[in-house]
Amino acid sequence: MGLVKMTASSFSRPFSLEEIMKRLLLVSVILSVQSVAFAHCAGPVPCEMKYVDVAFLKTKRTGADVEKAKAMREEGEKLFKEGKEDEALKLLQEAKKFLLEGS
């Protein structure tokens, strides 16, 4: 197989300090965006709690309905802290659905 022999004349001029800084900035921005994109929740239940919290902001339900949803959210968090993740997730999903049906 033919190998390409690289010599000093094969390379273009060296990068200036400004070009290097621009490239480093670009790489750091890309890495930051990726870390934000993948910095999600610790698990499905904490994510669902966040989704329920957002649903409170979007719902058009009021009064007793909001109180019912708050109680469901609190109970879901309590179940999660007790280690009953499946039950917590189911209850939180119900709360989210209940709130968003009223949107």
Backbone as CSV, one residue per row, in Angstrom:
resi,resn,N_x,N_y,N_z,CA_x,CA_y,CA_z,C_x,C_y,C_z
1,MET,0.838,-1.162,0.000,0.000,0.000,0.000,0.891,1.235,0.000
2,GLY,0.407,2.234,-0.678,1.192,3.454,-0.745,0.930,4.355,0.444
3,LEU,1.955,4.686,1.168,1.838,5.612,2.280,2.170,7.009,1.791
4,VAL,1.476,7.975,2.334,1.713,9.365,1.966,2.775,9.912,2.885
5,LYS,3.815,10.421,2.310,4.887,10.991,3.124,4.563,12.461,3.368
6,MET,4.493,12.814,4.644,4.170,14.183,5.013,5.462,14.939,5.308
7,THR,5.585,16.056,4.705,6.747,16.914,4.965,6.245,18.257,5.447
8,ALA,7.150,19.067,5.910,6.784,20.393,6.392,6.107,21.201,5.307
9,SER,6.488,20.983,4.067,5.885,21.745,2.979,4.484,21.247,2.646
10,SER,4.076,20.069,3.185,2.745,19.526,2.926,1.659,20.279,3.676
11,PHE,2.040,20.951,4.728,1.067,21.653,5.563,0.961,23.106,5.130
12,SER,-0.228,23.638,5.319,-0.389,25.068,5.065,0.211,25.829,6.240
13,ARG,0.132,27.109,6.192,0.728,27.921,7.240,0.144,27.551,8.597
14,PRO,0.883,27.763,9.649,0.357,27.453,10.993,-0.799,28.388,11.337
15,PHE,-1.664,27.905,12.218,-2.809,28.714,12.629,-2.343,29.890,13.471
16,SER,-3.026,30.993,13.302,-2.725,32.142,14.152,-3.386,31.923,15.509
17,LEU,-2.973,32.687,16.475,-3.552,32.584,17.810,-5.052,32.871,17.762
18,GLU,-5.443,33.823,16.942,-6.863,34.159,16.808,-7.657,32.988,16.242
19,GLU,-7.136,32.301,15.244,-7.828,31.149,14.659,-7.946,30.014,15.675
20,ILE,-6.886,29.798,16.435,-6.917,28.751,17.455,-7.968,29.077,18.511
21,MET,-8.025,30.318,18.948,-9.003,30.723,19.959,-10.434,30.561,19.441
22,LYS,-10.657,30.916,18.179,-11.994,30.755,17.590,-12.392,29.291,17.564
23,ARG,-11.471,28.424,17.195,-11.772,26.993,17.132,-12.020,26.417,18.528
24,LEU,-11.232,26.850,19.489,-11.450,26.393,20.862,-12.801,26.861,21.395
25,LEU,-13.168,28.083,21.073,-14.463,28.600,21.491,-15.594,27.792,20.862
26,LEU,-15.462,27.492,19.587,-16.473,26.701,18.888,-16.616,25.322,19.524
27,VAL,-15.511,24.672,19.799,-15.549,23.347,20.421,-16.187,23.422,21.801
28,SER,-15.840,24.441,22.587,-16.413,24.554,23.930,-17.914,24.821,23.873
29,VAL,-18.371,25.604,22.900,-19.805,25.849,22.745,-20.525,24.563,22.372
30,ILE,-19.960,23.813,21.451,-20.577,22.547,21.035,-20.666,21.587,22.218
31,LEU,-19.602,21.478,22.989,-19.619,20.593,24.154,-20.614,21.057,25.205
32,SER,-20.741,22.359,25.388,-21.705,22.889,26.350,-23.125,22.571,25.936
33,VAL,-23.420,22.737,24.667,-24.763,22.447,24.162,-25.071,20.969,24.336
34,GLN,-24.108,20.115,24.057,-24.332,18.682,24.225,-24.582,18.339,25.683
35,SER,-23.822,18.936,26.583,-24.013,18.609,27.995,-25.381,19.067,28.477
36,VAL,-25.860,20.200,27.984,-27.191,20.673,28.357,-28.253,19.748,27.773
37,ALA,-28.040,19.321,26.542,-29.014,18.446,25.895,-29.130,17.109,26.611
38,PHE,-28.022,16.619,27.164,-28.044,15.322,27.821,-28.180,15.423,29.329
39,ALA,-28.196,16.626,29.864,-28.383,16.804,31.305,-29.866,16.755,31.578
40,HIS,-30.365,15.571,31.643,-31.789,15.385,31.801,-32.063,15.111,33.274
41,CYS,-32.865,14.191,33.549,-33.253,13.874,34.916,-32.485,12.659,35.421
42,ALA,-32.555,12.490,36.731,-31.879,11.350,37.356,-32.602,10.035,37.070
43,GLY,-33.825,10.106,36.651,-34.608,8.907,36.371,-35.992,9.296,35.889
44,PRO,-36.819,8.301,35.583,-38.143,8.609,35.040,-39.068,9.338,36.013
45,VAL,-38.980,9.025,37.298,-39.884,9.670,38.256,-39.542,11.152,38.447
46,PRO,-38.276,11.517,38.671,-37.971,12.946,38.764,-38.347,13.709,37.494
47,CYS,-38.162,13.078,36.335,-38.573,13.730,35.078,-40.081,13.953,35.065
48,GLU,-40.812,12.944,35.461,-42.270,13.055,35.452,-42.731,14.131,36.430
49,MET,-42.031,14.267,37.562,-42.379,15.334,38.509,-42.185,16.699,37.855
50,LYS,-41.104,16.835,37.090,-40.872,18.099,36.384,-41.952,18.338,35.339
51,TYR,-42.354,17.282,34.634,-43.401,17.424,33.615,-44.724,17.838,34.247
52,VAL,-45.024,17.292,35.423,-46.254,17.674,36.130,-46.173,19.153,36.531
53,ASP,-45.010,19.569,37.014,-44.838,20.971,37.395,-45.062,21.902,36.204
54,VAL,-44.586,21.504,35.035,-44.803,22.305,33.823,-46.281,22.281,33.440
55,ALA,-46.932,21.142,33.629,-48.359,21.026,33.301,-49.190,21.987,34.151
56,PHE,-48.756,22.253,35.398,-49.467,23.229,36.226,-49.461,24.610,35.568
57,LEU,-48.387,24.929,34.886,-48.286,26.235,34.225,-49.149,26.314,32.969
58,LYS,-49.401,25.165,32.358,-50.134,25.145,31.091,-51.629,24.895,31.252
59,THR,-52.031,24.373,32.389,-53.429,23.957,32.544,-54.375,25.150,32.648
60,LYS,-55.606,24.881,32.261,-56.659,25.880,32.430,-57.582,25.483,33.573
61,ARG,-57.251,24.385,34.213,-58.048,23.941,35.354,-57.836,24.909,36.520
62,THR,-58.835,24.998,37.366,-58.762,25.905,38.515,-59.346,25.230,39.750
63,GLY,-59.208,25.901,40.870,-59.871,25.499,42.114,-59.590,24.086,42.562
64,ALA,-60.663,23.336,42.746,-60.576,21.981,43.285,-59.770,21.056,42.373
65,ASP,-59.855,21.295,41.073,-59.087,20.455,40.134,-57.585,20.637,40.342
66,VAL,-57.158,21.868,40.522,-55.730,22.134,40.751,-55.302,21.534,42.081
67,GLU,-56.144,21.639,43.090,-55.830,21.058,44.403,-55.712,19.538,44.302
68,LYS,-56.602,18.933,43.513,-56.544,17.479,43.303,-55.221,17.101,42.642
69,ALA,-54.820,17.847,41.632,-53.563,17.568,40.934,-52.363,17.779,41.853
70,LYS,-52.412,18.821,42.696,-51.320,19.063,43.651,-51.188,17.889,44.621
71,ALA,-52.322,17.379,45.083,-52.305,16.237,46.005,-51.710,15.005,45.316
72,MET,-52.066,14.826,44.045,-51.512,13.693,43.288,-49.999,13.849,43.129
73,ARG,-49.559,15.061,42.846,-48.125,15.334,42.673,-47.371,15.069,43.972
74,GLU,-47.922,15.543,45.092,-47.288,15.341,46.392,-47.247,13.865,46.774
75,GLU,-48.335,13.158,46.504,-48.382,11.724,46.803,-47.373,10.967,45.930
76,GLY,-47.259,11.372,44.671,-46.280,10.736,43.785,-44.862,10.921,44.282
77,GLU,-44.550,12.120,44.752,-43.217,12.376,45.295,-42.981,11.563,46.566
78,LYS,-44.006,11.465,47.397,-43.902,10.686,48.634,-43.645,9.210,48.321
79,LEU,-44.391,8.676,47.354,-44.194,7.280,46.961,-42.776,7.058,46.439
80,PHE,-42.286,8.013,45.668,-40.932,7.911,45.126,-39.903,7.868,46.259
81,LYS,-40.071,8.727,47.239,-39.133,8.764,48.365,-39.202,7.492,49.203
82,GLU,-40.352,6.812,49.162,-40.509,5.543,49.881,-39.986,4.365,49.065
83,GLY,-39.522,4.643,47.851,-38.977,3.577,47.005,-40.005,2.878,46.133
84,LYS,-41.204,3.404,46.081,-42.278,2.805,45.275,-42.357,3.525,43.926
85,GLU,-41.313,3.337,43.125,-41.165,4.114,41.892,-42.260,3.835,40.866
86,ASP,-42.650,2.570,40.724,-43.681,2.248,39.726,-45.007,2.920,40.051
87,GLU,-45.394,2.865,41.329,-46.635,3.505,41.752,-46.543,5.016,41.588
88,ALA,-45.387,5.571,41.947,-45.184,7.017,41.836,-45.293,7.467,40.381
89,LEU,-44.640,6.734,39.502,-44.654,7.094,38.086,-46.074,7.056,37.526
90,LYS,-46.814,6.015,37.881,-48.191,5.892,37.396,-49.049,7.066,37.881
91,LEU,-48.931,7.420,39.149,-49.722,8.511,39.713,-49.335,9.856,39.094
92,LEU,-48.042,10.077,38.908,-47.586,11.332,38.303,-48.052,11.453,36.851
93,GLN,-48.040,10.364,36.134,-48.537,10.393,34.755,-50.025,10.709,34.717
94,GLU,-50.766,10.171,35.674,-52.200,10.477,35.763,-52.412,11.961,36.065
95,ALA,-51.612,12.501,36.963,-51.726,13.923,37.314,-51.429,14.801,36.102
96,LYS,-50.383,14.452,35.373,-50.026,15.224,34.177,-51.153,15.173,33.145
97,LYS,-51.663,13.983,32.929,-52.755,13.822,31.947,-53.987,14.620,32.393
98,PHE,-54.315,14.550,33.665,-55.453,15.272,34.213,-55.305,16.779,33.994
99,LEU,-54.122,17.286,34.281,-53.882,18.729,34.112,-53.940,19.142,32.646
100,LEU,-53.323,18.358,31.780,-53.253,18.744,30.368,-54.562,18.542,29.632
101,GLU,-55.437,17.667,30.142,-56.761,17.527,29.524,-57.572,18.794,29.716
102,GLY,-57.249,19.552,30.734,-57.959,20.783,31.005,-57.370,21.985,30.280
103,SER,-56.364,21.746,29.449,-55.716,22.868,28.733,-56.512,23.330,27.554
